[in-house]
Amino acid sequence: MLSLDAPMSSDSPSLLHELGKCDLNLSGAIDRISLHRAIQTLPAGYKKIFGLHEVHGDQHREIAELLHCSIGTSKSQLGRAKPLLRN
């Protein structure tokens, strides 16, 4: 049993238990897990380009050189990956 009026700890008597309060750390962790799972469902090429562009911050020119493809291919695969992630 937990008293809602009791302090959370003796070190901080002014802080009362806040049950039901939104935990931003937990919400962020759930969002990261959901995003990770969504990325894993992408086709291999989309996943690689999404990671290079959105996660690592590479530009399309750099991705094209790295993957030996055209800049247009890099842009189009990223453009196709984003709606799949939104769904």
N, C-alpha and C positions, 0 to 999 in steps of 0.2 A: 504494500500500500504506500502511496506517495502523497504527501501533503502539498497542495498547490500554494500554500502560504509559507512553507518552509524555504529558507534560502537554499540555493543549489549547492553551496559549500560554505564552510566556515570562513574561508578566505575572502569570499565576496558576498557578505550578508545582504547586500542591496539587490542582488540578482535573484529573482524568484524563478521557479520552474515555469517554462513557457510551453506547455503541451499543446500540440496542434499547430505550432508555428511552422511556417515553411522553412525547410532546411535548404539553404542555397547550395551548400556543398553537395548534398545528396541529389538535388535537382540537376546540378551540373554533371555529376557522375553518370546519372541516368541518360542525360543528353549525349554524353561522350560514348557510352555503350551503344546507344541507338545509332549514332552516326557511324561508329566502327562497324556495326553489323550491316548497315546499309552499304558502306563502302565495299565490304567483302562480297556483296552480291553483284557488284559491277563486273562486266566482262573485263578480262585481263588488260587490254589496251586502255580502256577507259580508266580503270583503277590506277594504272601506272601514271597516266598523264594527269589525272586528278591529284594524285599524291605529289607529283613533281611541281605542279602549278599552285595548288591551293595549300598544301602542307609545307613544302620546302621553299615556295616562293619563286621558283624558276619562271623565266619568261618563255613565251612560245618559241622564240628563236633558239634559246638554249635547249629546250626540250627536243626540238627538231634535230639539232646537231647531235644530241646525246642518243636519241632513238633512231637516228638515220631515217627521218621521215620529213615531210614538208611541214611548214608552219601552218598551212591550211588544215592538214590532218590533225595536228595538235589542237588547233582551235575547235575543229568540228567534233572531235572525240570528247573534249572537255564540255562543249555545248550539249552533247548528247548525254553525258554522264550526270549533269546537274538535275535535269528533270527526273531521272531515275532515282536519284537520291531524295528528291522532294517527295516522291510517291512513297 
